[in-house]
Amino acid sequence: LNSGTSALHLALLSIGVKKNELVITQSYTFAATANAIIYCNAEPWFFDVKKKDMSLDIEQLEKELSQNTFIKDNKCIHKKTKKTVKAIVPVFSLGISPNLKALNSIAKKYKLKVIYDAAAAHATKYQNKNLSSQKITACFSFNGNKSFTAGGGGILATNEKKIYEKAKILA
């Protein structure tokens, strides 16, 4: 794609993010993460990060979801707004991997999709394995400020066939 932002936008559309839905992300990120959510006419729901690695605060996420959402018709619903919470977009801040196991567990429990903003995480590993060996969907950037660059561009990487097929159509 032409940018990491476009990769995030395409990924969100490919998992079916729609107008007025909530998409969880972290407050410490580049504007592209929130912009991609807004491009889908959805609303970012910001969460704090942990100081030690600047990744999404998983404990806060679990607490907020347990207190402020409920599951109805296999969807996560925000109690106060009645909006569907569709996805989580954690960021690999400074190329550091968040706890994928914990995030995927929370996503499964609350019926959420996960799109990883891995814009600066080209060589990042999780539990000594390449990201490509995980069942994840991640978006990468090749902007000039990244450690691996082509001067620009981005990639939507997935090993989930449904997301791949939808992205192929939308792209």
C-alpha positions in Angstrom: 0.0 0.0 0.0 1.0 3.6 -0.2 1.5 3.9 3.6 1.3 2.3 7.0 -1.8 4.4 7.6 -3.5 2.9 4.5 -2.5 -0.6 5.7 -4.3 0.1 9.1 -7.3 1.6 7.3 -7.6 -1.4 5.0 -7.1 -3.9 7.9 -9.9 -2.2 9.8 -12.3 -2.2 6.9 -11.4 -5.9 6.2 -12.5 -6.9 9.7 -15.7 -5.0 9.2 -15.3 -1.9 11.3 -18.3 0.3 10.7 -19.6 3.8 11.5 -20.1 4.6 15.2 -18.3 1.5 16.4 -15.6 1.7 19.0 -12.0 0.6 18.4 -9.6 0.3 21.3 -6.1 1.7 20.9 -3.5 3.2 23.1 -2.9 6.8 23.9 0.8 6.7 23.2 0.9 6.3 19.4 1.3 8.2 16.2 -1.7 10.0 14.7 -2.0 7.4 12.0 -3.5 4.8 14.4 -6.4 7.0 15.4 -6.8 8.4 11.9 -7.2 5.0 10.4 -10.0 4.3 12.9 -11.6 7.7 12.1 -11.4 7.0 8.4 -13.8 4.1 9.0 -16.2 6.6 10.7 -15.5 4.7 13.9 -14.4 6.1 17.2 -11.1 5.5 19.0 -11.3 4.4 22.6 -8.0 5.3 24.1 -6.2 3.4 26.9 -3.1 4.1 28.9 0.3 2.4 28.3 2.6 0.8 30.7 5.7 2.9 31.5 8.2 0.0 31.2 7.6 -0.8 27.6 5.0 1.8 26.4 2.6 -1.0 25.3 -1.1 -1.1 25.9 -1.9 -1.5 29.6 -3.5 -4.9 29.6 -4.6 -4.8 33.2 -6.5 -1.5 32.6 -8.0 -2.9 29.4 -9.3 -6.0 31.1 -10.7 -4.0 34.0 -12.4 -1.4 31.8 -13.9 -4.1 29.5 -15.2 -6.1 32.5 -16.8 -3.1 34.1 -18.0 -1.1 31.1 -19.1 -3.7 28.5 -21.3 -6.7 28.1 -21.7 -9.4 25.4 -24.9 -9.5 23.4 -25.5 -11.4 20.2 -21.8 -12.3 20.1 -20.8 -8.7 20.2 -19.1 -6.6 22.8 -21.3 -3.6 23.7 -20.3 -0.5 25.6 -22.7 -0.1 28.5 -23.0 3.7 28.6 -23.0 4.4 24.8 -24.5 1.1 23.6 -22.0 1.2 20.8 -20.4 -2.0 19.5 -16.7 -2.4 20.5 -15.2 -4.0 17.4 -11.5 -4.3 17.8 -8.3 -3.6 19.6 -5.4 -1.9 17.8 -2.3 -2.2 20.1 0.9 -0.5 18.9 4.4 -2.0 18.9 5.8 1.1 20.5 9.5 1.6 19.6 9.3 -1.8 17.9 8.6 -3.6 21.3 6.0 -6.4 21.1 3.0 -6.2 23.4 1.9 -9.3 25.3 0.2 -11.0 22.3 -1.0 -14.0 24.4 -2.8 -11.8 26.9 -4.2 -9.5 24.2 -5.5 -12.3 22.1 -7.0 -13.9 25.2 -8.9 -10.7 26.1 -10.0 -10.3 22.4 -11.4 -13.8 22.4 -13.2 -13.3 25.7 -14.8 -10.0 24.6 -15.4 -11.1 20.9 -13.0 -8.5 19.5 -10.7 -8.6 16.5 -7.1 -7.5 16.9 -5.1 -5.6 14.3 -1.5 -4.9 15.4 0.0 -1.5 14.5 3.5 -2.8 13.9 4.6 0.2 11.9 8.1 0.2 13.5 8.4 -3.5 14.3 9.8 -5.0 11.2 12.2 -7.4 13.0 10.3 -7.8 16.2 9.8 -11.2 17.7 7.4 -12.5 20.3 8.6 -15.3 22.5 11.6 -15.7 20.2 9.4 -16.4 17.2 8.9 -14.1 14.1 5.6 -12.3 14.0 4.8 -14.2 10.8 4.6 -17.4 12.8 1.8 -16.0 14.9 -1.9 -16.0 13.9 -2.1 -12.2 13.7 -2.9 -9.4 11.4 -0.3 -6.6 11.5 0.4 -3.4 9.6 3.9 -2.2 8.8 5.2 1.1 7.6 8.2 1.8 5.3 8.3 5.5 5.9 11.7 7.2 5.9 11.8 7.3 9.7 11.6 3.5 10.2 14.5 1.1 10.7 13.6 -0.6 7.5 12.5 1.8 4.8 11.7 2.1 1.2 11.1 5.8 1.4 7.4 5.2 1.9 4.7 2.5 1.7 3.1 0.0 4.0 2.0 -3.6 4.3 -1.1 -5.3 5.6 0.2 -8.8 6.6 -2.2 -11.5 7.6 -2.4 -15.3 7.7 -6.1 -15.2 8.2 -7.8 -16.1 4.9 -11.1 -14.1 5.5 -9.1 -10.9 6.2 -6.9 -11.5 3.2 -9.8 -12.1 0.8 -11.7 -9.0 2.0 -8.6 -6.9 1.8 -7.9 -8.1 -1.7 -11.4 -7.0 -2.8 -11.2 -3.6 -1.0 -7.7 -2.8 -2.3 
